[in-house]
């Protein structure tokens, strides 16, 4: 594998953002691999792994593409003293089983809805990063579970360059090509078949319309960094099509804010969750 392609793949899937350089704090709790708190829920023909922390109002936390619960450790650790935090591995990622030939955001949203019902939660808040944010928007559109508030970080409506910066789109195409090459070579260094499904997910999805966004009734905080994978103007587009929405473009910040600028990210998210949502219906 060419070093440049490998580096870009790691960068885009945010593993770079989870490296020791950006891991500013080591947690005593092994989030994502906690044998005491980890459980499986049998839903939608698969097994979804999740961990629970804290008590009170439920907060479902959903990680980004190709990662797992540990990616959200800064959010879990911060919010577990304030909420009943449920952190889950999305289908085919982390410890959750795949059990499908294709991955879709619709499917993953349905998985999370089934998990909410499995846990018999009357109302939830959702905090989702990147793919997790897309899943959160899908859940808001579906309205199959009662949602109090939604926070998204770096979510997009489309997979093209009207929504995503060209450099990021190019990296996904390179990742896709590399996954195909490694499968053909019979390489066993990682599960390239699952990687290919994730590549296809990023290349072809989501495809959320403005009409669908307007079905969301829960208040939504849309967050991105001003140097994000997602274009600033695309975040504004999403904001303009959700009636009860707030927009936060964090200065001097990239797509990895939940980890590399966790203090600012968590404090902004907490203000939104704890304060009464206020907006002008005439705007």
Residue pairs with C-beta under 8 A, 6 or more apart in sequence:
1 178
1 182
5 174
5 175
5 178
6 178
7 16
8 171
8 174
8 175
9 171
9 174
9 175
9 178
10 16
11 171
12 168
12 171
12 172
12 175
12 229
13 65
13 66
13 67
13 175
13 198
14 64
14 65
14 66
14 67
14 71
14 130
14 255
14 256
14 259
15 66
15 67
16 22
17 255
17 256
17 259
17 260
18 67
18 70
18 71
18 259
22 256
22 259
22 260
23 259
24 262
25 74
27 73
27 77
29 53
29 77
31 51
31 69
31 70
31 72
31 73
31 76
31 77
31 87
32 51
32 68
32 69
32 70
32 71
32 73
32 87
32 89
32 94
32 95
33 70
34 51
37 51
37 52
37 53
38 49
38 50
38 51
38 95
39 49
39 50
39 51
39 52
40 47
40 48
40 49
40 50
40 95
41 47
41 48
41 50
41 114
41 115
41 118
41 119
43 111
43 114
43 115
43 118
44 107
44 110
44 111
44 114
45 99
45 100
46 91
46 96
46 97
46 98
46 99
46 100
46 111
47 96
47 97
47 99
48 88
48 89
48 91
48 96
48 97
48 111
48 112
48 114
48 115
49 69
49 88
49 89
49 94
49 95
49 96
50 69
50 86
50 87
50 88
50 89
50 115
51 69
51 76
51 86
51 87
51 88
52 84
52 85
52 86
52 87
53 76
53 80
53 84
53 85
53 87
54 79
54 80
54 81
54 82
54 83
54 84
54 85
55 84
56 82
56 83
56 84
57 83
57 84
57 123
57 125
57 148
58 83
58 84
58 86
58 119
58 121
58 123
58 124
58 125
59 79
59 83
59 84
59 85
59 86
59 124
59 125
59 126
59 127
59 273
60 86
60 87
60 88
60 112
60 115
60 116
60 124
60 125
60 126
60 127
61 69
61 72
61 75
61 76
61 79
61 85
61 86
61 87
61 88
61 126
61 127
61 128
61 132
62 72
62 88
62 90
62 112
62 126
62 127
62 128
62 129
62 131
62 132
62 133
62 135
62 136
63 69
63 71
63 72
63 87
63 89
63 90
63 93
63 94
63 129
63 131
63 132
64 71
64 129
64 130
64 131
64 132
64 154
65 93
65 130
65 131
65 198
65 201
65 202
66 93
66 195
66 198
67 93
67 94
68 89
68 93
68 94
68 95
69 76
69 87
69 88
69 89
69 94
70 94
71 129
71 258
71 259
72 87
72 127
72 129
72 132
72 258
74 258
74 259
74 262
74 265
74 266
75 127
75 258
75 262
75 265
75 266
75 269
76 85
76 87
78 262
78 266
78 270
79 85
79 127
79 266
79 270
82 270
82 273
82 274
83 125
83 273
86 115
86 119
86 121
86 124
88 96
88 112
88 115
89 95
89 96
90 96
90 108
90 111
90 112
90 131
90 132
90 135
91 97
91 98
91 99
91 100
91 103
91 107
91 108
91 111
92 98
92 100
92 103
92 194
92 197
92 198
93 198
98 194
98 197
100 107
102 197
102 200
103 197
103 198
103 200
103 201
104 201
104 205
105 131
105 134
105 135
105 138
105 201
105 205
105 206
106 138
108 131
108 135
108 138
109 135
109 138
109 139
109 142
110 142
110 144
112 135
112 139
113 139
113 142
113 144
113 145
116 124
116 145
117 145
121 145
122 146
123 146
123 147
123 148
124 145
124 146
124 147
124 148
125 147
125 148
125 149
125 150
125 151
125 273
126 136
126 139
126 140
126 147
126 149
126 150
126 151
127 136
127 151
127 153
127 269
128 134
128 135
128 136
128 137
128 150
128 151
128 152
128 153
128 155
129 152
129 153
129 154
129 258
130 153
130 154
130 155
130 229
130 255
131 201
132 152
132 153
133 151
133 152
133 153
133 154
133 155
134 152
134 155
134 156
134 206
134 208
136 150
136 151
136 152
136 155
137 150
137 152
137 155
137 208
137 213
137 216
137 220
138 206
138 208
139 145
139 147
139 150
140 147
140 150
140 215
140 216
140 217
140 218
140 220
141 208
141 212
141 213
141 215
141 216
143 215
143 217
147 218
148 218
149 218
149 219
149 220
149 221
149 272
149 273
149 277
150 216
150 218
150 219
150 220
150 221
151 220
151 221
151 223
151 269
151 272
151 273
152 220
152 221
152 222
152 223
153 223
153 224
153 257
153 258
153 265
154 223
154 224
154 225
154 228
154 229
154 230
154 255
154 257
155 222
155 230
155 238
156 163
156 164
156 206
156 230
156 234
156 238
157 163
157 206
157 207
157 208
157 209
157 213
157 234
157 237
157 238
158 164
158 206
158 207
158 208
159 169
159 202
159 203
159 204
159 205
159 206
159 207
160 169
161 169
162 231
162 234
163 230
163 231
163 234
164 229
164 230
164 231
164 234
165 228
165 229
165 230
165 231
168 229
172 199
172 202
172 203
173 203
175 195
175 199
175 202
176 196
176 199
176 200
176 203
179 192
179 195
179 196
179 199
180 196
182 189
182 192
182 195
183 192
183 193
183 196
210 241
213 238
213 241
213 242
214 241
214 242
214 243
216 242
216 243
216 244
217 244
218 244
219 244
219 245
219 246
219 272
219 277
219 279
220 242
220 244
220 245
220 246
221 245
221 246
221 247
221 248
221 268
221 269
221 272
222 235
222 238
222 239
222 242
222 245
222 246
222 247
222 248
223 248
223 249
223 250
223 257
223 265
223 268
223 269
224 230
224 232
224 235
224 248
224 249
224 250
224 255
225 249
225 250
225 252
225 253
225 254
225 255
225 256
225 257
225 261
226 232
226 249
226 250
226 251
226 252
226 253
227 252
227 253
227 254
228 235
228 253
228 254
228 255
229 254
229 255
230 255
232 249
235 247
235 249
236 247
238 245
239 245
239 246
239 247
243 279
243 281
244 277
244 279
245 279
246 272
246 277
246 279
248 268
250 257
250 261
250 264
250 265
250 268
253 260
253 261
253 264
254 260
257 264
257 265
258 265
